[in-house]
Amino acid sequence: MKVRKITVLATIILWAFSCKKKDLIAPTGISINPSSLMSYVGAKDTLKAVLSPANASSGITWSSGNPAIASVDRSGVVTCVATGTTTITAKTGNDLTASCTITITKWATYPYNLYEPSGMAIDGTGNKWITTFGEGVWQFDGTNWTNYKSANSGLAFDNVWGMAIDAQGNKWFVTEGEGISKFDGANWTTYNSENSDLASNYVITMAIDAQGNKWFSTIAGVSQFDGVHWTNYTATSGGLVDSAGIYSIAIDAQGNKWFGTDEAGVSEFDGTHWTTYNTSNSGLVSNDISFGAIAIDAQGNKWFGTNEGVSEFNGTGWTTYNTSNSGLAGNSVSPVVIDAQGNKWFGNGNGVSEFDGTHWTTYNMSNSRLASNIVNILAVDAQGNVWFCTQYGLSELYAE
């Protein structure tokens, strides 16, 4: 009697299992969400296998093409191990497969509260110098932060718009209302309209040419300083398109100066002649050139960041890049920088977009270690590492 009960129970179990097995629906397709992934060393990201039909059932096996770059566990959780690109594959019980390409970058973040950073330059020993609008100048040596203000140094004013470093290692800081401060590492020198021929004490930005001449934009025009003499250029005395609103200066390999304004387009100066480019006479996408948003590549192409996207000028033709025809993450672009490999980097309020001439990549807080999606300043060091200056500190993307 006992044996019969056991036999009946076993029959019931087998029948139930058989019914359950018949109810399983084999998948006819599989995909991975997302199908590609940008991440960074140390991150963990979860991939999801999506079966079709939606009610299909199957055990999923996960594998990595190179576990030394990225490993994956049985639940689809990816651990980012090293820089590089590899493929994560999901496989069903009936041998259907799907893959996700994952690209991993390496970052370092140096948190620090920087009040309204406005400019950055890197000196010959790798120190980062960051100007701010209200807290003077910060120096970062990779470990320690040092603050220079008008109260503890010879800095003329704490509202500093930007800076540049000359061939001798002198740091030049342009201020709002108090002229220019030069720092040689020990001594400070101030140039203003009272002790020099600087056009105005309200200085916005600067650049240094191959001969060591300093070019300063002020609210009263452009001042050139050769170390002894000053020369001023204005809209009324020359071909400068606008005297007051020059927010970006770049100098090309031929020594031509390019001045970007906030509402009147671009002025080019070859030392004798002036040429103006704007939306009415060229392919410039907007007359509003953003702060620190002119860069020139090794081929001599000029790249202008504006409030309506990026304009590239090759000397004869113009190309516009915006969110509708490219991978640019935002149309309001500032700053712009070009690295040694010719990659263009555009800050846009949604992070930073990189363009290698063919492909676009956007880095933001979700796929990188950017301290903030609002990047005030970009710079590239001697090793090719890209530095992103935000209000919440510095982020460094290591060169591959």
Residue pairs with C-beta under 8 A, 6 or more apart in sequence:
24 57
25 53
25 55
25 56
25 57
26 56
26 57
26 58
26 93
26 94
27 51
27 52
27 53
27 56
27 57
27 58
27 92
27 94
27 96
28 52
28 53
28 56
28 96
29 51
29 52
29 96
30 49
30 50
30 51
30 52
30 90
30 92
30 96
30 97
30 98
31 49
31 50
31 52
31 98
32 47
32 48
32 49
32 50
32 88
32 90
32 98
32 99
32 100
33 47
33 48
33 50
34 47
34 100
35 98
35 99
35 100
35 101
36 100
36 101
36 102
36 103
37 45
37 47
37 78
37 100
37 101
37 102
37 103
37 367
38 102
38 103
38 105
38 361
38 363
38 367
38 368
39 45
39 70
39 78
39 80
39 102
39 103
39 104
39 105
39 367
40 80
40 104
40 105
40 106
40 107
40 367
40 368
40 369
41 80
41 81
41 82
41 83
41 104
41 105
41 106
41 107
42 80
43 80
44 77
44 78
44 79
44 80
45 77
45 78
45 80
45 102
46 75
46 76
46 77
46 78
47 62
47 72
47 76
47 77
47 78
47 88
47 90
47 100
48 76
49 60
49 76
49 90
49 98
51 57
51 58
51 92
58 92
58 93
58 94
58 96
59 92
59 93
60 76
60 90
60 91
60 92
61 74
61 90
61 91
61 92
62 72
62 73
62 74
62 75
62 76
62 88
62 89
62 90
62 91
63 72
63 88
63 89
63 91
64 70
64 71
64 72
64 78
64 86
64 87
64 88
64 89
65 86
65 87
65 88
65 89
66 84
66 86
67 81
68 81
68 82
69 80
69 81
69 82
69 83
69 84
69 85
69 86
69 102
69 104
70 78
70 79
70 80
70 81
70 86
70 88
70 102
70 104
71 78
71 79
71 81
72 78
72 79
72 88
73 79
76 90
78 88
78 102
80 102
80 104
81 104
82 104
82 106
83 104
83 105
83 106
83 398
83 400
84 103
84 104
85 101
85 102
85 103
85 104
86 101
86 102
87 99
87 100
87 101
87 102
88 99
88 100
88 102
89 97
89 98
89 99
89 100
90 97
90 98
90 99
90 100
91 97
105 363
105 368
105 397
105 398
105 400
106 397
106 398
107 368
107 369
107 370
107 395
107 396
107 397
107 398
108 369
108 395
108 396
108 398
109 369
109 370
109 371
109 393
109 394
109 395
109 396
110 140
110 393
110 394
110 395
110 396
111 371
111 392
111 393
112 138
112 140
112 145
112 392
112 393
112 394
113 391
113 392
113 393
114 130
114 132
114 135
114 138
114 389
114 390
114 391
114 392
114 393
115 132
115 133
115 134
115 135
115 391
116 132
116 133
116 134
116 135
116 376
116 391
117 130
117 131
117 132
117 133
117 376
117 377
117 389
117 390
117 391
118 131
118 132
118 133
118 160
118 161
118 162
118 376
118 377
119 130
119 131
119 160
119 161
119 162
119 163
119 205
119 292
119 377
120 128
120 129
120 130
120 131
120 163
120 377
120 378
120 379
120 387
120 389
121 128
121 129
121 163
121 164
121 165
121 171
121 379
122 128
122 129
122 165
122 379
122 381
122 382
122 387
123 129
123 165
123 169
123 171
124 169
126 141
126 142
126 381
126 382
127 139
127 140
127 141
128 139
128 140
128 379
128 387
128 394
129 137
129 138
129 139
129 140
129 163
129 165
129 171
130 137
130 138
130 139
130 140
130 377
130 389
130 394
131 137
131 160
131 161
131 162
131 163
131 173
132 138
132 158
132 160
133 159
133 160
133 161
133 176
134 158
134 159
135 147
135 149
135 158
136 147
136 148
136 149
136 150
136 153
136 155
136 158
136 160
137 147
137 148
137 149
137 155
137 160
137 163
137 171
137 173
138 145
138 146
138 147
138 148
139 145
139 146
139 147
139 148
140 146
140 394
148 155
148 183
149 155
149 158
150 156
150 157
150 158
153 183
153 188
154 181
154 183
154 187
154 188
154 189
154 190
155 173
155 175
155 181
155 183
155 188
156 173
156 175
156 178
156 179
156 180
156 181
156 190
156 192
157 175
157 176
157 177
157 178
157 181
159 175
159 176
159 177
160 173
160 174
160 175
160 176
161 174
161 175
161 176
161 203
161 204
161 205
162 173
162 174
162 204
162 205
162 206
162 292
163 171
163 172
163 173
163 174
163 206
164 171
164 172
164 206
164 207
164 208
164 214
165 171
165 172
166 172
166 208
166 212
166 214
167 208
167 212
168 184
169 184
169 185
170 182
170 183
170 184
171 182
171 183
171 184
172 180
172 181
172 182
172 206
172 208
172 214
173 180
173 181
173 182
173 183
174 180
174 203
174 204
174 205
174 206
174 216
175 181
175 201
175 203
176 202
176 203
177 201
177 202
178 190
178 192
178 201
179 190
179 191
179 192
179 193
179 196
179 198
179 201
179 203
180 190
180 191
180 192
180 198
180 203
180 206
180 216
181 188
181 189
181 190
182 188
182 189
182 190
182 191
191 198
191 225
192 198
192 201
193 199
193 200
193 201
196 225
196 230
197 223
197 229
197 230
197 232
198 216
198 218
198 223
198 225
198 230
199 216
199 218
199 220
199 221
199 222
199 223
199 232
199 234
200 218
200 219
200 220
200 221
201 218
202 218
202 219
202 220
203 216
203 217
203 218
204 217
204 218
204 219
204 246
204 247
205 216
205 217
205 246
205 247
205 248
205 249
205 291
205 292
206 214
206 215
206 216
206 217
206 249
207 214
207 215
207 249
207 250
207 251
207 257
208 214
208 215
208 251
209 215
209 251
209 255
209 257
210 251
210 255
211 226
211 255
212 226
212 227
213 224
213 225
213 226
213 227
214 224
214 225
215 222
215 223
215 224
215 249
215 251
215 257
216 222
216 223
216 224
216 225
217 246
217 247
217 249
217 259
219 243
219 244
220 232
220 234
220 243
220 244
221 232
221 233
221 234
221 235
221 237
221 240
221 243
222 232
222 233
222 234
222 240
222 243
222 246
222 259
223 230
223 231
223 232
223 233
224 230
224 231
224 232
224 233
233 240
233 269
234 240
234 243
235 241
235 242
235 243
236 243
238 274
239 267
239 269
239 273
239 274
239 275
239 276
240 246
240 259
240 267
240 269
240 274
241 259
241 261
241 264
241 265
241 266
241 267
241 276
241 278
242 261
242 263
242 264
242 267
245 261
245 262
245 263
245 264
246 259
246 260
246 261
247 260
247 261
247 262
247 289
247 290
247 291
247 292
247 293
248 259
248 260
248 289
248 290
248 291
248 292
248 293
248 294
249 257
249 258
249 259
249 260
249 294
250 257
250 258
250 260
250 294
250 295
250 296
250 302
251 257
251 258
251 296
252 258
252 296
252 300
252 302
253 296
253 300
254 270
254 300
255 270
255 271
256 268
256 269
256 270
256 271
257 268
257 269
258 266
258 267
258 268
258 294
258 296
258 302
259 266
259 267
259 268
259 269
260 266
260 289
260 290
260 293
260 294
260 304
261 267
261 287
261 289
262 288
262 289
263 287
263 288
264 276
264 278
264 287
265 276
265 277
265 278
265 279
265 282
265 284
265 287
265 289
266 276
266 277
266 278
266 284
266 289
266 294
266 304
267 274
267 275
267 276
267 277
268 274
268 275
268 276
268 277
277 284
277 313
278 284
278 287
279 285
279 286
279 287
282 313
282 318
283 311
283 313
283 317
283 318
283 319
283 320
284 304
284 306
284 311
284 313
284 318
285 306
285 308
285 309
285 310
285 311
285 320
285 322
286 306
286 307
286 308
286 309
286 311
287 306
288 306
288 307
288 308
289 304
289 305
289 306
290 305
290 306
290 307
290 332
290 333
290 334
290 335
290 336
291 334
291 335
292 334
292 335
292 336
292 377
293 304
293 305
293 306
293 333
293 334
293 335
293 336
294 302
294 303
294 304
294 305
294 336
295 302
295 303
295 336
295 337
295 338
295 344
296 302
296 303
296 338
297 303
297 338
297 342
297 344
298 342
299 314
300 314
300 315
301 312
301 313
301 314
301 315
302 312
302 313
303 310
303 311
303 312
303 313
303 336
303 338
303 344
304 310
304 311
304 312
304 313
304 336
305 333
305 334
305 335
305 336
305 346
305 347
306 333
307 331
307 332
307 333
308 322
308 331
308 332
309 320
309 321
309 322
309 323
309 328
309 331
309 333
310 320
310 321
310 322
310 328
310 333
310 336
310 346
311 318
311 319
311 320
311 321
312 318
312 319
312 320
312 321
321 328
321 355
322 328
322 331
323 329
323 330
323 331
326 355
326 360
327 353
327 355
327 359
327 360
327 361
327 362
328 346
328 348
328 353
328 355
328 360
329 348
329 350
329 351
329 352
329 353
329 362
329 364
330 348
330 349
330 350
330 353
331 348
332 348
332 349
333 346
333 347
333 348
334 347
334 348
335 347
335 375
335 376
335 377
335 378
336 344
336 345
336 346
336 347
336 378
337 344
337 345
337 378
337 379
337 380
337 386
338 344
338 345
339 345
339 380
339 384
339 386
340 380
340 384
341 356
341 384
342 356
342 357
343 354
343 355
343 356
344 354
344 355
344 356
345 352
345 353
345 354
345 355
345 378
345 386
346 352
346 353
346 354
346 355
347 374
347 375
347 376
347 378
349 373
349 374
350 362
350 364
350 373
351 362
351 363
351 364
351 365
351 368
351 370
351 373
351 375
352 362
352 363
352 364
352 370
352 375
352 378
352 388
353 360
353 361
353 362
353 363
354 360
354 361
354 362
354 363
363 370
363 397
364 370
364 373
365 372
365 373
368 395
368 397
369 395
370 388
370 390
370 395
371 388
371 390
371 392
371 393
371 394
371 395
372 390
372 391
372 392
374 390
374 391
375 388
375 389
375 390
376 389
376 390
376 391
377 388
377 389
378 386
378 387
378 388
378 389
379 386
379 387
379 389
380 386
380 387
381 387
383 399
384 399
385 396
385 397
385 398
385 399
386 396
386 397
386 399
387 394
387 395
387 396
387 397
388 394
388 395
388 396
388 397
